Each structure stands twice: as C-alpha cells, then as structure tokens.
Amino acid sequence: MYRPIHIDRENLTIMGITFPDLATLNNTANAIGSNMYEGFEPKATHVSLIRDYVMNKITFAQFVEAARNTIYV
C-alpha cells in the first residue's frame, strides 16, 4: 500500500532528514519514489542512506551492506 512521505523542499528535508541542496533532495526523492511504486516503504534511516549514496559519501558496496542491516532487521 502506497503511503506518501513528507518532502519539504523549502527547508530541504525528506522525513526530517536534511539535504545540502535542492538537487540532492530531488535526486533522493526520485530514487525513493520509484522504489515506492514497487512496494518499498521508506523510513528515515533509509532516506539518510540513500542521501549519502547520492552524495557519494558511501560506495555502492557500503550502501548494499547498510541496506541489508537496516531494511531486514
């Protein structure tokens, strides 16, 4: 079931997670939104993880490992 998430473009936050700029917020929102159509139900920890990957703060391998630890716990 689809549940909308709170995106505040004025304050650059998604579900309370802050972003450095609008482009990063939009890229993260698009990544989350496309997966929500497939049934993904994001939590704030997921938003942080995806943001960090979009910003190249973590590698894809780190992203996968973190996703395993946060999604399936």
Backbone as CSV, one residue per row, in Angstrom:
resi,resn,N_x,N_y,N_z,CA_x,CA_y,CA_z,C_x,C_y,C_z
1,MET,0.836,-1.183,0.000,0.000,0.000,0.000,0.879,1.244,0.000
2,TYR,0.582,2.177,-0.875,1.352,3.409,-1.004,1.037,4.363,0.138
3,ARG,2.090,4.848,0.794,1.941,5.860,1.838,2.838,7.033,1.467
4,PRO,2.269,8.217,1.311,3.095,9.365,0.940,4.105,9.702,2.038
5,ILE,5.255,10.233,1.636,6.255,10.668,2.597,6.310,12.191,2.583
6,HIS,6.761,12.763,3.691,6.807,14.220,3.805,8.095,14.754,3.181
7,ILE,7.920,15.542,2.117,9.041,16.198,1.448,8.827,17.704,1.595
8,ASP,9.805,18.368,2.203,9.739,19.823,2.404,10.863,20.458,1.592
9,ARG,10.537,20.886,0.388,11.552,21.463,-0.496,12.019,22.831,-0.017
10,GLU,11.185,23.542,0.712,11.574,24.854,1.224,12.673,24.727,2.279
11,ASN,12.524,23.750,3.168,13.517,23.543,4.228,14.513,22.432,3.907
12,LEU,14.423,21.884,2.690,15.338,20.843,2.203,15.373,19.625,3.121
13,THR,14.187,19.050,3.384,14.114,17.833,4.199,13.171,16.810,3.564
14,ILE,13.488,15.557,3.802,12.590,14.448,3.497,12.480,13.650,4.784
15,MET,11.277,13.523,5.281,11.016,12.798,6.526,11.927,13.291,7.657
16,GLY,12.207,14.596,7.664,13.032,15.197,8.705,14.532,15.113,8.462
17,ILE,14.954,14.424,7.416,16.371,14.292,7.083,16.766,15.482,6.212
18,THR,17.829,16.187,6.595,18.228,17.394,5.880,19.121,17.092,4.678
19,PHE,19.063,18.000,3.715,19.827,17.903,2.474,20.582,19.202,2.238
20,PRO,21.745,19.120,1.594,22.540,20.328,1.387,22.010,21.244,0.285
21,ASP,21.238,20.663,-0.644,20.728,21.465,-1.752,19.513,20.774,-2.370
22,LEU,18.807,21.544,-3.187,17.564,21.047,-3.783,17.823,19.917,-4.777
23,ALA,18.914,19.967,-5.510,19.210,18.918,-6.487,19.397,17.565,-5.795
24,THR,20.108,17.542,-4.704,20.317,16.291,-3.968,18.999,15.786,-3.386
25,LEU,18.192,16.699,-2.860,16.883,16.312,-2.336,16.030,15.702,-3.446
26,ASN,15.985,16.354,-4.601,15.168,15.846,-5.699,15.667,14.504,-6.217
27,ASN,16.967,14.327,-6.336,17.508,13.045,-6.784,17.175,11.935,-5.798
28,THR,17.273,12.233,-4.521,16.936,11.245,-3.493,15.445,10.939,-3.514
29,ALA,14.623,11.975,-3.623,13.172,11.779,-3.670,12.773,10.934,-4.877
30,ASN,13.418,11.162,-6.009,13.119,10.367,-7.207,13.505,8.906,-7.009
31,ALA,14.655,8.665,-6.405,15.094,7.290,-6.151,14.131,6.584,-5.202
32,ILE,13.721,7.272,-4.161,12.786,6.681,-3.195,11.430,6.450,-3.853
33,GLY,10.937,7.458,-4.573,9.619,7.366,-5.200,9.513,6.218,-6.185
34,SER,10.537,6.036,-6.999,10.476,4.949,-7.979,10.432,3.590,-7.306
35,ASN,11.091,3.467,-6.162,11.054,2.201,-5.428,9.759,2.023,-4.643
36,MET,9.129,3.122,-4.281,7.853,3.024,-3.570,6.775,2.432,-4.469
37,TYR,6.874,2.652,-5.774,5.919,2.045,-6.699,6.024,0.530,-6.681
38,GLU,7.173,0.037,-6.267,7.399,-1.410,-6.188,7.111,-1.962,-4.794
39,GLY,6.615,-1.111,-3.886,6.245,-1.577,-2.563,7.190,-1.190,-1.436
40,PHE,8.279,-0.475,-1.733,9.228,-0.042,-0.713,8.566,0.969,0.206
41,GLU,8.705,0.778,1.513,8.165,1.708,2.498,9.332,2.302,3.275
42,PRO,9.796,3.482,2.867,10.994,4.068,3.466,10.797,4.556,4.886
43,LYS,11.883,4.452,5.637,11.984,5.025,6.985,13.062,6.098,6.915
44,ALA,13.180,6.898,7.955,14.176,7.969,7.970,15.588,7.413,7.772
45,THR,15.872,6.239,8.322,17.208,5.657,8.150,17.477,5.335,6.683
46,HIS,16.455,4.935,5.962,16.615,4.667,4.533,16.887,5.953,3.768
47,VAL,16.185,7.027,4.139,16.377,8.316,3.479,17.824,8.772,3.665
48,SER,18.348,8.647,4.882,19.742,9.022,5.157,20.701,8.200,4.321
49,LEU,20.453,6.930,4.242,21.314,6.026,3.496,21.322,6.374,2.007
50,ILE,20.156,6.581,1.437,20.071,6.919,0.022,20.696,8.283,-0.244
51,ARG,20.456,9.250,0.640,21.083,10.576,0.505,22.603,10.451,0.475
52,ASP,23.151,9.675,1.405,24.604,9.527,1.458,25.155,8.877,0.200
53,TYR,24.432,7.928,-0.360,24.868,7.299,-1.605,24.794,8.286,-2.772
54,VAL,23.695,9.035,-2.859,23.525,10.023,-3.926,24.634,11.077,-3.857
55,MET,25.074,11.412,-2.642,26.113,12.419,-2.457,27.527,11.835,-2.554
56,ASN,27.637,10.551,-2.889,28.931,9.874,-2.990,29.705,9.850,-1.678
57,LYS,28.986,9.870,-0.555,29.638,9.747,0.752,29.940,8.287,1.077
58,ILE,29.220,7.380,0.440,29.443,5.952,0.625,29.481,5.277,-0.738
59,THR,30.178,4.153,-0.803,30.266,3.395,-2.049,29.011,2.540,-2.213
60,PHE,28.875,1.963,-3.403,27.740,1.075,-3.633,27.811,-0.136,-2.702
61,ALA,29.006,-0.668,-2.491,29.168,-1.818,-1.588,28.752,-1.452,-0.162
62,GLN,29.128,-0.261,0.282,28.716,0.198,1.610,27.200,0.397,1.669
63,PHE,26.634,0.907,0.588,25.186,1.099,0.509,24.467,-0.235,0.653
64,VAL,24.914,-1.242,-0.092,24.279,-2.565,-0.046,24.396,-3.160,1.350
65,GLU,25.556,-3.085,1.947,25.751,-3.632,3.300,24.872,-2.920,4.313
66,ALA,24.824,-1.596,4.239,23.982,-0.841,5.157,22.507,-1.155,4.933
67,ALA,22.108,-1.302,3.673,20.704,-1.628,3.372,20.340,-2.976,3.975
68,ARG,21.228,-3.931,3.866,20.967,-5.242,4.470,20.771,-5.125,5.978
69,ASN,21.557,-4.291,6.597,21.499,-4.151,8.045,20.311,-3.332,8.523
70,THR,19.812,-2.398,7.704,18.706,-1.549,8.155,17.345,-2.024,7.693
71,ILE,17.260,-2.609,6.526,15.953,-2.982,5.989,15.450,-4.295,6.576
72,TYR,16.327,-5.223,6.770,15.901,-6.559,7.179,16.083,-6.842,8.659
73,VAL,16.275,-5.813,9.451,16.449,-6.015,10.898,15.096,-6.104,11.563
